[in-house]
Amino acid sequence: MVAREVARRRTFAIISHPDAGKSTMTEALALHARMISEAGAIHGKAGRRSTVSDWMEMEKARGISVSSTALQFNYRLDKTSSGVDEVNVINLVDTPGHADFSEDTYRVLTAVDAAVMLIDAAKGLEPQTLKLFQVCRHRGIPIITIVNKWDRPGRTPLELIDEISDRIGLTPTPLYFPVGIAGDFRGLLDRRTGKYIHFTRTAGGATIAPEELIEPEDALAREEDDWTTAVEESELLSEMGQDHDQEMFLAGQTSPMIFASAVLNFGVRQLLQALIELAPPPTGREAIDHTVREVTDAFSAVVFKVQAGMDSSHRDRLAYMRIVSGEFERGMVVTHAQTGKPFATKYAQAVFGRDRSTVDTAYPGDVVGLVNAMALAPGDTLYSGPKVQFPPIPSFAPEHFSVCRAESAGKYKQFRKAIDQLDSEGVVQVLRNDIRGDASPVLAAVGPMQFEVVTARMKTEFGVETSFQGLPYQLARRTDAESVDELNRQRGVEVFTRSDGALLALVSDKWRLQYIEKEHGDLTLEPLVAAAD
Ligand code: G4P
C-alpha cells in the first residue's frame, strides 16, 4: 500500500527569479490537473481575498509570498504518450517568491525530491535562480529546466543552452525543441519521437491549449523553415551528446529542458509528463545514526518550516512536515524525537495560499501542516514505531547582521519572549555576547527580508515596536573557545554565541578575514555551511 502510494508521488519545487512566471506556471499546472477550471483562480489578482491581516498586507504591498505552502494535485498521464497508466500525485512545494532571500527558501528545498528551474527566455539565468540552483546542486537534487515565455521575443535556444552549460556546469538535454523563434511559438519537436506537437492558442490562455500530433513530413510541409531549423539544431545537440540520459539527470549533471509558455499553457503537459516519467519518487532518508528509514518503514517526518501569525482568521502556529516514511493518519499520536514527547496530530491540514483543508491520510513525499505546533522547530523529527531522528537542517551562513531593540523599555518582557519565539521558529538566528549583554541581541539573517518579517511579527503578534541597527559585518565564521580572546582583539571582528551553542566570529569583510588568517594561522575560522558550498 505505502509502496504503491510512494511510486506514484512526485514532490518538487520551482526555483526561479521573481517575474520569470512561477505563479503563472503553478496555475497552469493546476489547470492541467483540472483543480481549477480557469487559470488565474489561485494566484490571480482577481482571486486575492480582501480580508487580509497586516501580515498579508505586507505580503500584498510587496507582491511577495511570505508563506511557504504545498499544492497537491492528481494527474493522469495520457496513455498514448507513455506506458504509465496511473493517477499520479504531484506535490508542488512553494518557495517564497520575493527578490530577497531567506533561510526559509533554502529549507523548502530540503523537502523536495526534484526541482524545476524556470527561466525567462529573454533573461536567461538570473541571480536568485543561481542561488537556489546552488542549494539544489549541494543537495544533489535532479533539475528539470523550463524556458518560459517562449511566446515573447527572447534569446535563441542554443544561446540559452550554452549559457546554462557555461555558467553553472549543468548540461541541458532538451526533451523538446521549440518550433518557431521566441515570440513565434508554434509548437515543439519531440526529440525522442521526432514528431511535431502543434499547439493552438485559447482565449486568454485560460484553458488547456489543444495539441495536435503531427508526423515529421507533414510538419515540414506545415512549418517549412521553422521545422527544418528545429530539426537541424536538435541534431546538432545530439551530435554533442545532449540527449536525455536518466542516470546523468538523477546525478544532477544534466537537465532535461522544455520550452514553454505558462500564459498560453504551452509545454505544461510536457512538464507534467517529464516529472512523472523522469523525476524520482520519494526515497528513504538517512538518520543521525546512519541507518536509513525506508519509505515503507513506520511513519516518520521532518519539519522543514514553522510559521505563525499568517492570517488573522487562522492565528496560530503551523509546522510543515514532509513525510519521509510510512502512512500518516490524522489523529495518530506520534513522538517528537527532539523532546521524546508525544504529539497529537488532530489538526493536520493541507495548506495552499489562504485555503486550508483537513488531511486525513498522507504518504511519503506529502507535506502536511500541523496546527498549534508550539514545540516544533525546523529540522525536527516526528515518528511512530522504532525511534528515528534525522540530521538537523543546516543553518545557512548569515550575511546580514543587525542589533534589534524594543522601542519602549516597558515592553521588554514581550520583546524577550518574541525573540525566543522567532528564534525557535528559525525566523532569524539570534547571537549574543557578554559585552553587548542580553537587552538588544544581534540578529543574523541570510537575507534582509528576514528582519522585516521580525519587525512585522513583533508588532502584530507581540505588540512590540522594534528598531534595527545594521552592524558593519559581512561574514560569519565558526570558531572555538581557544580562539575567542585573540579574535576579539582583532579590529573588525566580534565573537558571539548563537542560540544553538555555536561560536561565531563576525568579520567586517573578506580582506580583513584574509589578513587575520595570514597573521594568525592557529585561529579557528571555519566557513559555515553556506547555500553555495
Ligand atoms: P513570478 O511568480 O515568477 O514572480 O511571476 P508571475 O507568474 O507573477 O509572472 C510575472 C509576469 O510574467 C506576469 O505579467 C505574467 O503574466 C508574465 N508571464 C508569466 N508567464 C508568461 C509567459 O509564458 N509568457 C508571457 N508573455 N508572460 C508570462 P505581469 O504583467 O506582471 O502581470 P499580468 O498583468 O500579466 O497578470
Residues whose N, C-alpha, C, O or C-beta is under 5 A from the ligand:
A	BS01	G4P	H17 P18 D19 A20 G21 K22 S23 T24 M25 N148 K149 W150 D151 R152 A260 S261 A262 V263
